[in-house]
Amino acid sequence: MALKEKLQNDLTASMRARDEVRSGTIRMVLTAIKNEEVAGKEARELSDAEVITVLSREAKKRREAAEAYEQAGAADRAANEKAEGSIIAEYLPAQLSEQEIKDLIAAAIAETGASGPQQMGLVMKSIQPKIAGKADGGVVSSLVKAALSGGN
């Protein structure tokens, strides 16, 4: 079953169960997917990989909003954003550990022959398909920068 179909089936189930947080979150994600499908010159059906990209973007928005609400002292809104983020996370592939990311970075550096921070783009381009949806880009970027700077 395609990921989008699973989301639609789960929306129906959550509506029947009267789970407002889950159904609202899934509705929001399906809207983001639909917007992505109609963006551009002509409408198209997204692949599962593209749906995962949209889900990752939505999860990141929830994390950032939760942090902003916590800093502003709005704990109830932060909790709501975290709840939505955890629901979205259920549909994402398992996240890579920091060590797994470091191993992928080491392999990408060896593969590309990168030797310094100025070649960070080359390493990121090589590693991106392997980590898509499985790790936060900011974390990966900082680990690549550290590895190329002679850090860990």
C-alpha positions in Angstrom: 0.0 0.0 0.0 1.3 3.4 -0.9 2.1 5.8 1.9 -0.5 8.3 0.8 -3.2 5.6 0.8 -2.1 4.5 4.3 -2.5 8.1 5.4 -6.0 8.3 3.9 -7.0 5.0 5.5 -5.6 6.2 8.9 -7.5 9.5 8.6 -10.8 7.5 8.2 -9.9 5.3 11.2 -9.0 8.3 13.4 -12.2 10.1 12.4 -14.2 7.1 13.4 -12.3 6.9 16.7 -12.9 10.6 17.2 -9.2 11.2 17.7 -9.1 14.9 16.9 -5.4 15.4 17.2 -4.5 12.5 14.9 -7.2 13.3 12.3 -6.3 17.0 12.3 -2.6 16.2 11.9 -3.2 13.6 9.1 -5.5 16.1 7.4 -2.8 18.7 7.5 -0.2 16.3 6.1 -2.5 15.2 3.3 -3.1 18.9 2.4 0.6 19.5 2.2 1.0 16.4 0.0 -1.9 17.6 -2.3 -0.3 21.1 -2.5 3.0 19.6 -3.5 1.2 17.5 -6.2 -0.5 20.5 -7.8 2.6 22.8 -7.5 4.4 23.4 -10.8 3.2 23.4 -14.3 1.0 20.3 -14.2 -0.5 18.1 -11.4 1.1 14.8 -10.7 1.0 11.9 -8.2 3.9 11.9 -5.7 6.0 8.8 -5.2 6.5 7.4 -1.7 10.0 9.0 -1.6 8.5 12.4 -2.4 5.7 11.9 0.2 8.5 11.1 2.8 10.2 14.4 1.8 6.9 16.3 2.5 6.5 14.4 5.8 10.0 15.3 6.8 9.4 18.9 6.1 6.2 18.9 8.1 7.9 17.1 11.0 10.7 19.8 11.0 8.1 22.5 11.1 6.5 20.9 14.2 9.9 20.6 15.9 10.8 24.3 15.2 7.3 25.5 16.3 7.5 23.5 19.5 10.9 25.1 20.3 9.6 28.5 19.6 6.5 28.0 21.8 8.7 26.7 24.6 10.9 29.7 24.4 7.8 32.0 24.4 6.5 30.2 27.5 3.5 28.6 25.7 3.8 25.1 27.1 0.4 24.0 26.0 1.0 25.0 22.3 4.4 23.4 22.4 2.9 20.1 23.7 0.3 20.2 20.8 3.1 20.7 18.2 5.1 17.8 19.8 2.0 15.6 19.7 1.6 16.4 16.0 5.3 15.8 15.3 5.1 12.4 17.0 2.1 11.4 14.8 4.0 12.5 11.6 7.1 10.6 12.8 5.1 7.3 12.8 5.0 7.6 9.0 8.7 8.4 8.5 11.4 5.8 8.1 13.4 5.0 11.2 15.9 7.8 11.9 19.6 7.0 11.7 21.7 7.2 14.8 24.6 9.7 15.0 27.1 6.8 14.6 25.3 5.5 11.5 25.4 9.0 10.0 29.1 9.3 10.8 29.8 6.0 9.1 27.9 7.1 5.9 29.9 10.4 6.0 33.2 8.6 6.2 32.2 6.4 3.3 31.1 9.4 1.2 34.4 11.2 2.0 36.4 8.2 0.9 34.2 7.8 -2.2 34.5 11.5 -3.3 38.1 12.0 -2.2 37.1 15.2 -0.4 39.9 16.6 1.7 38.7 19.9 3.1 35.7 22.1 4.1 35.6 23.6 0.7 34.4 20.3 -0.7 31.5 19.9 1.7 28.9 20.3 -1.2 30.4 17.3 -3.0 30.1 15.1 0.1 26.6 16.4 0.9 25.5 15.6 -2.7 26.9 12.1 -2.4 25.3 11.4 1.0 21.9 13.0 0.4 20.2 10.1 -1.4 21.3 7.7 1.4 19.9 9.8 4.3 16.7 11.3 2.7 14.0 11.2 5.3 16.2 9.3 7.7 18.1 12.2 9.3 17.9 15.9 9.9 19.8 17.8 7.2 21.2 20.3 9.8 22.7 17.5 11.9 24.2 15.8 8.8 25.6 19.2 7.6 27.3 19.9 10.9 28.8 16.4 11.1 30.1 16.6 7.5 31.6 20.0 8.3 33.3 18.6 11.5 34.6 15.6 9.6 36.1 17.7 6.8 37.6 20.2 9.2 39.6 17.4 10.8 37.2 17.0 13.6 35.7 13.6 14.6 
